[in-house]
Amino acid sequence: MALLLLLFLLMVPVVSADEDAFIGVNIGTALSDMPSPTQVVALLKAQNIRHVRLYDADRAMLHALANTGIRVTVSVPNEQLLGIGQSNATAANWVARNVIAHVPATNITAIAVGSEILTTLPNAAPVLVSALKFIHSALVASNLDGQIKVSTPQSSSIILDSFPPSQAFFNRSWDPVMVPLLKFLQSTGSYFMLNVYPYYDYMQSNGVIPLDYALFRPLPPNKEAVDANTLLHYTNVFDAIVDAAYFSMSYLNFTKIPIFVTESGWPSKGDSSEPDATLDNANTYNSNLIRHVLNNTGTPKHPGIVVSTYIYELYNEDSRPGPVSEKNWGLFDANGMPVYTLHLTGAGTLLANDTTNQTFCVAKEGADPKMLQAALDWACGPGKVDCSFLLQGQPCYEPDNVVAHSTYAFNAYFQKMAKSPGTCDFKGVATITTSDPSHGSCIFPGSAGRNGTFPNTTSLAPSSNSSTSGCHSVYFYGQTLFPVVQCQMVLLHMFL
């Protein structure tokens, strides 16, 4: 009977959002040298970011966002929640100052009332739904309720027994708040705001959750997580958490409330206790997240139902307290330089930190020459890079050193692999740059070159059915570069 009930719940339709899925960004304020609102908006425009969430309703920022068309979610800070939740007049004044004064010039589309109140400010929980209702009433009075949704972000930690998703449920101690909250969201056509952080789930799992599963990396079928009750297959933590929230709502008999993920991301730097807070992992997670969301994939429980998501966050916040990772969730540093360049092949230019859409893979400065040598041998061998351009007399022979030659080979591999996450690493001796490494007559793959042409590197990408052993014609780098035959005895991923 339980299984039949679960299968029935799977078939119950869920109302989707009014538009295709979007990716937005959160803009925090814990910066010692916060860029001016004008600078922030200039960055948003340059990066084609069309959705932002503010953690407050800063007047200067809202003025800067005016007439840009950027869709804005403003927030009631936690410290203001008690006052608003206890007074309809206070809520109306807040809406008048922070919303009505700015629309329609500033395209405010949502109000996030507090953040993770149930887990971070439980003493305010009894007035949370009142705060939402009072704010919504003020919007109704101004005829803005059809344009602006009201909700409140929740931590995924309020979901208990989140895997398998079909058995998940909200912490029942919060039912007196959660049930009226869901009634409000359903009656107003709003959405359930959820903060989803696979990084923390991975860190707290003590090795149970594989890193690849947290990062959206492809998994073989036998490594996918299967919900035994529904037989749904999960290939990433993100989808599993979102579906756990859907099931948790359905157990309270709410099946038509869409989910918006108000925060998700991965830190690019951590302390010694956070070894997986790295540039590469942050790049991989956010690149794959963007691709996953914009493909309108939905989740296994609700395929095709959009899960719009705001990345946490636009800037690193160097004055945020806590471990090193807390300061390093940003896509950009305070001066607007990208912390890393997202791999967004197939996802358009949205959030492509390099607005020219030209990124390159180069040898990392100070890398061990022996490691560069080994990686170069691999790229020109098992990696199937066409290294003929590095032969003596060819355009990229000079300068004749391992750094220059490995840079060419690394980039050639990276470009032919469509700049996929993880293909510019080579055991840590390679890095991504937006500076074109082409020089003289040596035009690197991925560069438009002087005449808009590209070197012929069609032999780069390894075949999907390549053997992990066998003999291949490769180029071996020594004092000079020359063709030899070498038996491939290394796995394809050795230097990736």
Number of C-alpha atoms within 10 A of each C-alpha: 6 8 12 11 9 17 15 10 18 19 10 12 12 16 16 18 18 8 8 15 22 20 22 28 26 22 21 19 18 15 16 11 12 17 16 12 17 14 14 21 20 15 18 20 14 15 16 17 20 18 21 23 27 21 20 21 21 13 15 11 17 23 15 17 25 17 12 14 14 21 18 22 24 23 23 23 15 17 11 14 23 18 15 24 24 16 15 18 15 17 25 20 16 18 22 15 12 20 24 18 14 17 15 13 14 22 22 28 20 20 25 22 27 26 24 21 19 21 14 13 14 12 12 17 22 16 18 25 23 22 28 24 21 21 27 24 18 21 22 13 11 12 11 19 19 11 11 19 20 27 28 24 22 23 19 22 19 19 20 17 16 22 17 19 28 29 16 22 21 22 14 12 9 14 12 11 16 20 15 14 20 23 15 20 23 18 10 16 17 21 24 22 23 24 24 25 21 26 22 11 18 20 18 11 10 9 9 10 17 14 18 18 20 22 25 21 15 12 14 7 11 7 14 15 20 17 16 12 15 17 12 18 17 23 24 23 25 23 23 25 26 26 25 26 25 27 26 25 21 20 17 14 13 17 20 20 23 23 24 23 24 27 22 23 25 29 28 24 22 19 11 9 10 14 10 20 22 17 19 22 22 26 24 21 25 24 24 21 20 23 19 18 20 22 16 17 17 20 24 19 23 20 10 15 21 25 26 22 28 24 26 27 24 26 29 26 25 18 13 17 11 8 13 19 20 18 21 27 26 27 28 20 20 19 13 16 14 18 20 21 24 27 25 22 15 10 17 12 16 19 26 23 26 19 14 9 15 17 25 26 28 27 30 18 10 8 13 13 15 10 15 24 19 16 26 28 20 26 28 25 25 29 24 23 28 22 27 19 20 25 19 14 9 12 15 23 20 16 10 15 15 19 20 17 25 29 22 30 29 29 28 32 26 27 23 19 16 15 22 17 23 18 22 26 21 22 14 17 22 24 21 22 17 17 13 18 19 18 12 9 11 18 23 26 24 23 19 15 17 11 7 8 13 14 16 13 19 11 15 23 19 16 10 6 6 10 14 13 13 12 14 14 15 25 25 22 20 11 9 13 17 15 15 11 12 15 13 18 12 13 12 17 14 11 22 14
